């Protein structure tokens, strides 16, 4: 049996979908499992255990619905038996239809239900991991337990005084405000005087990281690697750190999936739906006193900048960090 899975389009969602892939492997132990993933996220797919072939999809090369159809047709010679569509987008459903797979399974969203042979209702108010798993449960009629998000990364002994910091996010409402970020960094470096703090981000986020560091205290213990690592390199960095301090973003899920302790600072996002899934060595912090929390919007219409991030309790962050870092 040959199974094809269209993985989600965002880093954090791809990481969360690893529990779905693992569940498919358990239910179909003799099957060959292939995936489709955005070309930009290819490195992460290579860390998902048990995959046979990884098909890279580029919206630049295959733009629009016609492009999605052309891409799907390239996979027809594989003769897949079963297709699972996790993004629930119309273009992803088109890809599945174009492959010629006889059984195409997904959520009936964005009009794609008519391209699926088995369309199911997406559950409300559940964690994203459980949402994905529910698709498999509805299709097979079987209950799935033992869910875990996991990437396959070699785990060296961590450097017990190194902290990785990610204050970035695709959404403005989840990104750390500049002044608040610098204040948190100063609190950290002045409290943990023997620790080194590595700041990361994508190439387009490098300027923001430079601004964070500019004028900060103890810059000799601040390392800027923004724009200098790919996703696999970021995983290696995380595996070698004592703890990761991050906003609600893809890197939070990356660290959690490789069993590195994570402290996640939440603002607009809803931690009940999108917090890292594995509970061991996970701390979720939010201000929690604004009536608008969580708004789950990408921009803060009420205050201009995300007040929920600006009011985060720095002492709470320091106290949580003390669980993982030696004091001076």
N, C-alpha and C positions, 0 to 999 in steps of 0.2 A: 504493500500500500504506500502511496506517495501523497503526502500532505503538504499544502502550501499555505503559509500564514502571511498576511499583509500586516506588518508591524506598524505601530503608531508613528506619528510624524514629529514628535517632540522628544528630546532626550529623556526627560523624567518619565514620560509615558512608556518609552521603549524599555527602560529599566524595570518599570512596574509590570510590563507585559511578560517578563521572564518567568513569573509564576504561572502564567497561562501556558507558555511553551513547555514548562516542566510538567504541568498537568496533562497536556496532550501526549507527551512522551510516556507518562504513566498509563494512560488509557489505551494508547496504541503502541505498545512496546516494540512491535516488529516493524513499525512504519518508518519510512524515510521522511524526515521533516526538513523542508526548505522554507526560506523566508524571503519576503520583499521588504526592503528598507530604503529610506532616502539615502542617496549617495553620501551626503554630508555626515551621516551617522554610521557609516560602514564599519569603523573601528570598534564600535560598541557591539555590533552584531557578531563580530569575531570573538567576543568574550562570553557569548551566551552558550552554555554547555549543550552539546547534543545536536547541533545543526549540521546538516549535510552540505547544502548549497545556499549561498547568500546572493540574491539577485538585487543589484543596485538600481534604484529608480531615480532619475534626474528630471525634475520638472522643466529644467532648461532645455534638455534634449527631447523631452516628450511633453510639450506644453498642452494645456487644455484637455478636454475630454477626448478629442481625437488622438492626442498624444498618448493618453492613458490607454486607449484602445489599441494603438499600434504597439505599445510596450507589452500589453497583455498577450497579443498575438505572437510575440517572439517566444513566449513560454509554452505555446501549444504543443511543440514536439515532446515536452516533458511528460505529457499524459497524466496529469495529476488526478487523483481520485476525490480529493476533498480540499476545499478552500475556506479558510477562516479570515474574515475581514474585521480587523480591530479598529481602524480609524472611523468607521461608519460614515465615511464621506462618499459622495457620489462618484468621484473619480476613482476611488479605490474599488468600489463596486463594479465600475466599468472594466477595470483591469481584470477582476475575477471573471467577469462574464466573457471577456475577450480570450481568456486562456482556454475556454472550452471545457472547464471542469464541470462535471455533471452535478455535484453537490456543492453549493456555495452558501456559506453560513455567515450571518452578520446581524447587526441591529438595524431595524427599519427606520433609519434617519436620512434626512436630506434627499428623499425621493429615491434612494437606491434600493428600496425593498423589492421593486419589480425586477431587479437584476439578480436577486438572490433566490435560491430555491428554498431556503429555510431562513425566514426572517423572524427575529424575536424582539421583544420589548426591552429596552434598556432600563435597569432598575434605578430608582431614584434614591438619593441621599445615602449612597454607600461608597466605600473607598474605591478608588479606581482599580486596584488589584481585584477586589471582589466583583466589580462590574465586569471586568474581562472574564473572570472565572464563571460568572453567571451565564455567559453566552455558551460556554462549553457544557455547563450543567443543564441548561434548557435544551440543548441539542441532543445530548446523550441520555438525559433522564437520570444521571448518576450524581451523587453528592461527592464533592471533592474537598478533602481535608488536607492538613499538613502543608498549607500554602507558604511559600517563601520566595522572596525576591533575591536573586543571586547572580553575580557575574563571576567568571572564572579568572581570577587574578592571583598571581603568586604573592604571598603575604610574608614579607620579611619582618624581622623584629623591628617594631617602630622606634623611631628616635623620640625619646620620651620628653624632649623639650621643644619639639617642632610642632607648630600649629599652622594649619592651612586655613586661609580666610577667603571666602567668596561673598562679596557684597553686591553682586550683579544679579540681574534678572531680565528676561525679555520684556516683562511688564513694568512700567514706571511705578505702579502701586506696590510692587514687591521688591524694588531696588532700594538699597539703603540710601537715605539722603546724605549728601556729601558731608555736611557738618556733623551729623550724628555718627557717621562712619568713622570720621577722624577722631571724634571724642571717644568712641568705643576702643579704637586702636590705642589711643593714649592711655586709657584706663588699663588695658591689657599689658602694654609694655612697661608701665610703671608699677604694676602689681607683680608680674612674673618676669623678674629681671634676668633670669637665666634662660629664657625661652626665645626662640627665633620664630618670626611670623612671616609666612609666605603667602602673598596675595596673588590670586589667579583671576583669569578672565579671558574672553575671546579677544582676537585682534581689535575688533571694534570697541571693546571695553577698556583697552589699554590706557586711553587718555583719562578716563574716569579714575582708574587706579593710580595714575600719576598724580592726579589732583588730590586724592586721598592722602597720599604719602607726603605731598608737598606741605611743609610747615608742621608735620607731625613730630612728636617726641621720639627720641631713641631710634632715629632712622637707620642707624648701623645694624639694627636687628630686624629691619623690615626688608623683605626680598620681594621684588616685583617680577613675576613670571607671566603676567598677562600677555596673551598673544604669542607665547613662546612654547606652548605645549599643545599637542593634539589630544584627543579624548583618551587614547591609551596611555599617553604620558601623564595625563591628569590622574588617571586611576593609579598609576605607579606612585605618583607623589602622595596621593591619599593613603595608599597602603603603607607608606613609610612615615606617617604622621601620628602623633599621639592623639589628636582630636581635630575635627573639622568644624569650624564655625561658619555658618552659611545662611543666606536668605532662602526663602521658599523658591527653589529652582532646581534644574537638572542635576547640578553637582551634589545637592543634598541626597538625592536618590543614588547617585553613583557611590558615594562614601558608604551609605547604609548597605548597599548591595555587596560590598566587599568587607563588611564587618569592622569598619573603622568607626570609632565613636563620633557621633554627630550631634551638634547643637544647632537647631534650626530656628531662625527668627522669623516669625510669621507676621504678616500685615494683612493685606487684602484677601489672601487666599484662605481657604477653609481647610484646616488641618484634618478634619474628619474625612475629607475626600482625597486630599493629595499630599498628606504628610508621608515621609518615608515609612515603609510598611513594617519592616522588622523592628520589633520593640526593644531588643537588647541594645544597650549603650546608645539610646536615642533620647534626646531631650527636646521638647518643643516649647518655645517661649513666645508669648505674645503679651501686649499691653493689656488688652481685654477689658478696658473700662469705657470704651467709646460705643455709643449706641449703633454706630454704623459697621462695627466689626462683626464678622468679615463681610465685606461688600462683594468680593470676588470679581471686582472690575479691574480693568487693566490700567486705568488712570484714576486719580483721586479728584472727583468733581467738586467735592465739598471744601477741601482745604488747599487744593493746588498741589501740595506735596503730601505724601502719605503720613498723616499725623500719627497713625497707629505704629509706624516704624520710628518716627521721631521721638515718641514717648516711651520706647522700650526701656526697661529698668536695667541700667548698667551694672548695678550691684548684683542683681540676679544672674546676669551673664557671668560676672566674675566668680560668684559662688559656684556656679555650675562648672565653670572651667577649672576650678580648684580640685574637682574630682579626678582630673586627668593630668594636671600639671604640677610639678614641684614648685613651691614658693622659693623666693630668693633666700 
